[in-house]
């Protein structure tokens, strides 16, 4: 996978971004922070203590919070 999306089942922004990424054929893995407390800590570290989703974690350790598909594509291109 190229990156991990941290999410919750009730997050509308997460569902929208997932659908957009799927349409673009961009592969990623998903982690529900309500089911995995250690993942919630990762999200908090990236967002000043807040559990803001969707938060994307890339292979280089960088993150994007609630990005657009264009921002994700730009980040993936920069990492390629």
C-alpha positions in Angstrom: 0.0 0.0 0.0 1.1 3.5 -0.7 -0.3 5.0 2.5 -2.7 4.4 5.4 -5.9 6.3 5.9 -7.0 6.6 9.5 -10.7 6.8 9.8 -13.9 6.1 11.8 -17.1 4.4 10.6 -19.2 7.6 11.0 -16.8 10.1 9.3 -18.5 11.5 6.2 -15.2 13.1 5.0 -13.5 9.7 5.2 -16.3 8.0 3.2 -16.0 10.8 0.5 -12.3 10.6 0.3 -12.3 6.8 0.1 -14.8 6.9 -2.8 -12.7 9.5 -4.6 -9.5 7.5 -4.2 -11.2 4.3 -5.3 -12.5 6.0 -8.4 -8.9 7.2 -9.2 -7.5 3.7 -8.6 -5.2 4.8 -5.8 -4.4 1.9 -3.4 -4.3 2.5 0.3 -5.1 0.7 3.6 -7.6 1.8 6.1 -7.4 1.8 9.9 -10.4 2.5 12.2 -9.1 4.5 15.1 -12.0 3.5 17.3 -11.0 -0.2 16.9 -7.2 0.4 17.3 -6.3 2.7 20.1 -2.6 2.9 19.1 -3.8 4.2 15.7 -5.7 6.9 17.5 -2.5 8.0 19.2 -0.8 8.3 15.8 -3.6 10.5 14.6 -3.4 12.6 17.7 0.4 13.1 17.2 -0.2 14.3 13.7 -3.0 16.7 14.7 -2.0 18.5 17.8 -3.7 16.1 20.1 -6.9 15.9 18.1 -8.4 12.7 16.6 -9.1 14.4 13.3 -9.9 12.0 10.4 -9.3 11.3 7.7 -5.6 11.5 8.5 -3.3 9.9 5.9 0.1 8.5 6.9 2.7 8.1 4.1 5.7 5.8 3.8 8.1 8.7 4.6 6.3 9.4 7.9 4.5 12.5 6.7 0.8 13.1 7.1 -2.1 14.9 5.5 -5.3 15.7 7.3 -8.6 15.8 5.4 -6.8 16.3 2.0 -8.3 16.6 -1.4 -7.7 13.9 -4.0 -5.4 16.4 -5.8 -3.3 16.9 -2.6 -3.0 13.1 -2.3 -1.9 12.8 -5.9 0.6 15.6 -5.5 2.0 13.9 -2.4 2.3 10.5 -4.1 4.0 12.1 -7.1 6.5 13.8 -4.7 7.3 10.5 -3.0 7.7 8.6 -6.3 
